[in-house]
Amino acid sequence: MMLVFYIVGALIVLLIAIISIYAAYAVFRSSQASIEDAGYFLLIATVMLILSAYLMGAMRRRTTIVSVVIPQDVLSIEECAKCSFKNVRAFMRGDYVFKTLGKCPRCSEPMSIAAIYREERGK
């Protein structure tokens, strides 16, 4: 959503700059207006071009910040309450702590999820 604001804002400011440059040219070509009026339009156009460049740069920085993702592995630890057998496996959607799972391979008692955590992948 914020990215759309930057794009639309930069285009509007760029349009104002182009209109100001055209107005400065038209004022300069007319015999009634002074060169000072054309200078004001050129000043407005310069400020608008600088603002447009700033918005484009901010948009570019914003997209690079959003695209940086650190890869992580989410793991679930299954544990047997009776014999303390532990099994670490990849997190699956729907996992939550104390969720009852299948039977323990050692003592055939029900196992539950004891912990869910994430760890960064090796670089």
C-alpha positions in Angstrom: 0.0 0.0 0.0 2.8 2.4 0.9 4.6 1.5 -2.4 1.5 2.7 -4.4 1.6 6.0 -2.5 5.2 6.6 -3.5 4.5 5.7 -7.2 1.4 7.9 -7.5 3.1 10.7 -5.5 6.2 10.7 -7.8 4.1 10.7 -10.9 1.9 13.6 -9.7 5.0 15.6 -8.7 6.6 14.8 -12.1 3.5 16.0 -13.9 3.6 19.3 -12.0 7.2 19.7 -12.9 6.5 19.2 -16.6 3.6 21.6 -16.5 5.8 24.2 -14.7 8.5 23.8 -17.4 5.9 24.4 -20.1 4.5 27.4 -18.2 8.0 28.8 -17.9 8.6 28.4 -21.6 5.2 30.0 -22.5 5.9 32.9 -20.2 9.3 33.4 -21.6 8.0 33.4 -25.2 5.2 35.9 -24.4 6.0 39.6 -24.8 3.9 40.8 -21.9 5.5 38.7 -19.0 8.8 39.3 -17.5 11.8 36.9 -17.3 11.3 36.9 -13.5 8.0 35.1 -13.9 9.6 32.4 -16.0 12.3 32.1 -13.4 9.7 31.3 -10.7 8.2 28.6 -12.9 11.6 27.1 -13.5 12.3 27.2 -9.7 9.0 25.4 -9.1 9.9 22.8 -11.8 13.4 22.3 -10.2 11.9 21.7 -6.7 9.3 19.3 -8.2 12.0 17.3 -10.0 14.1 17.0 -6.9 11.0 15.9 -4.9 10.1 13.4 -7.6 13.7 12.0 -7.5 13.5 11.7 -3.7 10.2 9.8 -3.9 11.6 7.4 -6.5 14.6 6.8 -4.3 12.4 6.2 -1.3 10.4 3.8 -3.2 13.5 1.9 -4.3 14.8 1.8 -0.7 11.4 0.6 0.5 11.3 -2.3 -1.9 14.8 -3.5 -1.0 14.0 -3.4 2.7 10.8 -5.5 2.2 12.6 -8.0 0.0 15.2 -9.0 2.6 14.1 -12.3 4.2 16.2 -14.4 6.5 15.6 -18.1 5.8 14.6 -19.9 8.9 13.6 -23.4 9.8 10.7 -24.0 12.2 11.0 -27.1 14.2 8.6 -29.0 16.5 9.8 -31.2 19.4 7.7 -34.3 20.1 8.1 -35.8 23.6 6.7 -38.8 25.4 5.5 -38.0 29.0 6.3 -41.5 30.3 9.8 -42.4 29.0 11.0 -38.8 27.9 11.7 -39.9 24.3 12.2 -36.8 22.1 11.9 -36.5 18.4 12.7 -33.2 16.5 10.9 -32.7 13.2 9.9 -30.0 10.8 6.9 -27.8 11.9 3.7 -28.7 10.1 0.7 -26.4 9.8 -1.7 -27.0 12.7 1.1 -27.9 15.2 0.7 -26.3 18.7 2.3 -27.0 22.1 0.7 -29.9 24.0 -1.0 -31.3 20.8 -1.4 -35.0 21.2 0.3 -37.0 18.4 0.8 -40.7 17.7 2.3 -43.3 20.0 5.8 -43.4 21.3 8.1 -45.8 19.4 9.6 -47.0 22.7 6.7 -47.4 25.2 3.6 -47.0 23.0 2.3 -44.1 25.1 0.8 -41.0 23.4 3.3 -38.3 22.5 2.7 -34.6 22.5 4.5 -31.5 21.2 6.7 -30.1 23.9 8.1 -27.1 22.1 8.1 -25.2 18.8 11.0 -23.0 17.8 12.8 -21.6 14.8 16.5 -21.5 14.0 18.3 -19.7 11.3 19.8 -21.7 8.4 23.5 -22.0 8.2 25.1 -19.3 5.9 
